[in-house]
Amino acid sequence: MKILLMAAMLISIMNTNAQTGSWTIKLNNKKVITTSVEDETKNCKKLKSTDWKKPGNLEITFTEDVPDAWYRFFLFYDEEQNELFKADSITNLSLSLEKLRKIFSGKKALKIYTVIAPKDPTIAIRIRRVHLYTFMLP
């Protein structure tokens, strides 16, 4: 019984501390945000049509508080919570705006989330999406 209780406590602790870190998002080499706080209201920007149509990249850098403890994924959703793109097992991502325009053609929002998975497959955790940023598209 004690082992079961200790395992449950360990999983609970890992679940609450697993997704700690900070992130920076850049659009066309301009820093949009650097934060460690998940806030869907503040971490949002209406994208200008000229910025969306420029050639360039969207860059995401996630700095882990505990490096190499987890596999990190970046997930891209539209305004209806449809997953449109996923990048696996990385902490840095650079995507061309041309590719994003194709994926998000006709969409109103580009929502960026991150999730983690343990490197040890025997560890069980509850996976929760963390909202990084939302771009409201022109």
ZANULO-376389 format. One record per residue: residue number from 1; z, x, y of N, C-alpha, C in turn. Coordinates in steps of 0.02 Angstrom, whole numbers, plus 50000, padded with zeros to 5 digits. Layout:
N
  num   n.pz   n.px   n.py  ca.pz  ca.px  ca.py   c.pz   c.px   c.py
  NUM      Z      X      Y      Z      X      Y      Z      X      Y
...
This chain:
138
  num   n.pz   n.px   n.py  ca.pz  ca.px  ca.py   c.pz   c.px   c.py
    1  50000  50041  49941  50000  50000  50000  50000  50044  50063
    2  50040  50098  50061  50042  50143  50119  49975  50175  50132
    3  49940  50193  50079  49874  50225  50087  49825  50176  50120
    4  49827  50114  50099  49783  50063  50127  49798  50052  50201
    5  49862  50050  50219  49882  50041  50288  49861  50101  50331
    6  49870  50161  50304  49850  50221  50341  49774  50224  50350
    7  49736  50204  50299  49663  50203  50304  49641  50153  50358
    8  49672  50095  50359  49655  50045  50409  49671  50070  50480
    9  49727  50105  50488  49745  50132  50554  49695  50186  50574
   10  49676  50229  50528  49628  50283  50543  49561  50254  50564
   11  49537  50204  50529  49474  50171  50546  49480  50138  50615
   12  49536  50107  50629  49546  50076  50694  49545  50127  50750
   13  49578  50183  50740  49579  50237  50790  49510  50265  50800
   14  49474  50277  50746  49406  50304  50751  49360  50254  50787
   15  49370  50190  50775  49328  50140  50806  49339  50138  50881
   16  49400  50147  50904  49413  50144  50976  49393  50208  51011
   17  49394  50265  50977  49380  50328  51010  49311  50356  50994
   18  49273  50324  50953  49211  50353  50928  49157  50358  50981
   19  49155  50313  51028  49100  50312  51075  49123  50335  51144
   20  49155  50392  51147  49176  50418  51211  49130  50474  51232
   21  49118  50476  51295  49074  50526  51324  49048  50502  51390
   22  48999  50538  51417  48968  50519  51480  48893  50524  51472
   23  48857  50490  51516  48785  50491  51511  48754  50495  51580
   24  48694  50524  51580  48653  50529  51640  48585  50500  51624
   25  48560  50459  51669  48494  50430  51662  48453  50451  51723
   26  48393  50477  51709  48347  50498  51762  48281  50460  51753
   27  48251  50444  51809  48185  50412  51810  48141  50454  51856
   28  48087  50481  51828  48043  50525  51867  48080  50582  51900
   29  48124  50614  51862  48165  50671  51884  48216  50655  51938
   30  48226  50591  51953  48278  50570  52001  48336  50540  51963
   31  48396  50565  51977  48455  50539  51943  48468  50467  51965
   32  48472  50423  51916  48486  50353  51929  48561  50340  51924
   33  48592  50371  51872  48664  50360  51862  48692  50417  51819
   34  48754  50435  51834  48795  50477  51791  48863  50443  51788
   35  48883  50425  51728  48946  50388  51720  48972  50395  51650
   36  49033  50372  51641  49062  50366  51574  49091  50296  51565
   37  49073  50252  51612  49100  50184  51612  49046  50134  51596
   38  49058  50093  51546  49012  50040  51527  49025  49980  51573
   39  48976  49960  51612  48983  49904  51657  48914  49873  51668
   40  48901  49816  51634  48834  49786  51637  48816  49761  51707
   41  48865  49748  51749  48851  49726  51817  48832  49784  51862
   42  48871  49838  51859  48858  49896  51903  48802  49941  51877
   43  48796  49947  51812  48746  49991  51782  48680  49954  51775
   44  48653  49934  51832  48593  49893  51833  48556  49907  51898
   45  48489  49907  51895  48449  49921  51954  48383  49883  51948
   46  48361  49853  52004  48295  49823  52007  48246  49879  52020
   47  48199  49887  51975  48150  49941  51979  48093  49921  52025
   48  48075  49966  52071  48019  49953  52115  47954  49960  52075
   49  47905  49920  52094  47841  49921  52060  47809  49990  52064
   50  47816  50024  52121  47786  50091  52128  47819  50141  52082
   51  47885  50137  52072  47920  50182  52026  47901  50169  51954
   52  47891  50105  51936  47874  50086  51868  47803  50108  51850
   53  47758  50109  51900  47688  50125  51887  47673  50200  51891
   54  47719  50240  51917  47708  50312  51923  47705  50345  51854
   55  47667  50399  51848  47672  50438  51786  47739  50475  51788
   56  47769  50484  51732  47834  50518  51730  47872  50499  51668
   57  47937  50512  51670  47979  50501  51611  48044  50466  51628
   58  48072  50433  51579  48140  50409  51580  48179  50457  51536
   59  48232  50487  51563  48271  50535  51525  48343  50511  51519
   60  48370  50518  51460  48440  50500  51446  48473  50560  51415
   61  48531  50578  51442  48571  50632  51414  48641  50605  51403
   62  48664  50608  51341  48731  50585  51324  48773  50646  51305
   63  48828  50656  51339  48873  50712  51326  48933  50685  51288
   64  48938  50706  51225  48993  50683  51182  49059  50717  51201
   65  49114  50679  51199  49180  50709  51208  49197  50752  51148
   66  49175  50731  51088  49184  50770  51027  49115  50783  50998
   67  49085  50840  51015  49016  50854  50992  49010  50856  50916
   68  48952  50835  50891  48933  50839  50821  48977  50798  50774
   69  49013  50750  50800  49054  50708  50756  49016  50647  50730
   70  48964  50628  50766  48928  50566  50751  48854  50576  50759
   71  48816  50531  50727  48745  50524  50742  48741  50473  50798
   72  48702  50487  50849  48695  50441  50905  48624  50413  50905
   73  48619  50349  50922  48555  50314  50926  48549  50283  50995
   74  48489  50282  51023  48475  50246  51085  48432  50186  51067
   75  48451  50128  51092  48417  50066  51077  48392  50035  51142
   76  48331  50010  51141  48301  49979  51200  48287  49906  51184
   77  48315  49862  51225  48308  49790  51216  48276  49759  51277
   78  48247  49699  51266  48222  49661  51323  48275  49611  51345
   79  48258  49568  51392  48305  49521  51421  48329  49468  51371
   80  48293  49459  51316  48313  49410  51265  48347  49443  51206
   81  48368  49505  51214  48403  49544  51163  48361  49558  51102
   82  48295  49566  51112  48250  49588  51059  48247  49664  51061
   83  48261  49697  51005  48256  49770  51002  48182  49789  51000
   84  48161  49830  51050  48091  49849  51055  48078  49922  51039
   85  48131  49963  51042  48123  50034  51028  48190  50063  51008
   86  48188  50112  50963  48250  50144  50939  48236  50219  50930
   87  48281  50260  50955  48278  50333  50946  48339  50354  50906
   88  48328  50386  50848  48381  50402  50801  48409  50472  50809
   89  48473  50479  50797  48508  50543  50786  48495  50594  50841
   90  48503  50573  50904  48492  50619  50960  48544  50607  51014
   91  48552  50655  51058  48595  50646  51117  48555  50652  51181
   92  48493  50676  51176  48448  50681  51234  48382  50648  51216
   93  48355  50610  51263  48293  50575  51251  48251  50578  51314
   94  48187  50590  51305  48138  50587  51359  48079  50545  51335
   95  48067  50489  51370  48013  50444  51352  47966  50437  51412
   96  47902  50439  51398  47854  50431  51453  47855  50359  51478
   97  47846  50351  51543  47844  50283  51571  47782  50246  51546
   98  47730  50283  51530  47670  50252  51502  47686  50216  51436
   99  47724  50250  51393  47744  50220  51329  47790  50160  51341
  100  47838  50167  51387  47883  50111  51402  47846  50051  51431
  101  47797  50064  51474  47758  50008  51502  47722  49970  51447
  102  47697  50005  51397  47663  49972  51341  47713  49930  51300
  103  47770  49959  51286  47820  49925  51245  47849  49864  51282
  104  47861  49871  51348  47894  49819  51387  47845  49778  51429
  105  47782  49779  51412  47732  49740  51448  47751  49666  51447
  106  47754  49635  51506  47770  49564  51511  47844  49548  51507
  107  47886  49598  51501  47959  49587  51496  47990  49590  51565
  108  48050  49561  51572  48085  49559  51636  48139  49611  51642
  109  48162  49639  51586  48217  49687  51588  48209  49738  51532
  110  48232  49798  51546  48235  49852  51498  48309  49872  51493
  111  48341  49853  51438  48412  49865  51429  48421  49923  51380
  112  48461  49972  51400  48472  50031  51359  48544  50030  51333
  113  48549  50037  51267  48614  50040  51233  48618  50103  51191
  114  48679  50118  51169  48688  50171  51120  48736  50146  51066
  115  48727  50171  51006  48772  50158  50951  48782  50224  50914
  116  48833  50228  50874  48847  50288  50835  48855  50270  50762
  117  48845  50321  50721  48858  50315  50649  48891  50380  50627
  118  48939  50377  50582  48972  50438  50560  48926  50482  50520
  119  48934  50547  50526  48894  50593  50486  48915  50590  50413
  120  48978  50573  50401  49003  50565  50333  48992  50492  50312
  121  48948  50479  50263  48932  50410  50244  48989  50373  50211
  122  49042  50408  50192  49099  50373  50160  49147  50343  50212
  123  49137  50360  50276  49180  50333  50328  49152  50265  50350
  124  49196  50216  50351  49175  50149  50372  49201  50135  50442
  125  49156  50115  50486  49176  50097  50554  49140  50034  50574
  126  49168  50000  50623  49134  49943  50653  49088  49970  50707
  127  49023  49955  50703  48975  49980  50751  48969  49931  50808
  128  48977  49958  50869  48973  49917  50929  48922  49949  50977
  129  48877  49909  51003  48830  49935  51053  48867  49948  51118
  130  48851  50003  51150  48878  50019  51216  48820  50015  51265
  131  48828  49974  51316  48776  49966  51367  48777  50028  51413
  132  48719  50060  51418  48714  50118  51462  48685  50098  51530
  133  48629  50061  51529  48596  50044  51591  48545  49988  51580
  134  48531  49950  51633  48479  49899  51632  48433  49909  51692
  135  48369  49910  51679  48319  49910  51732  48288  49840  51734
  136  48291  49808  51792  48257  49744  51801  48185  49763  51820
  137  48137  49740  51780  48068  49761  51788  48031  49718  51840
  138  47982  49750  51874  47944  49712  51924  47897  49662  51893
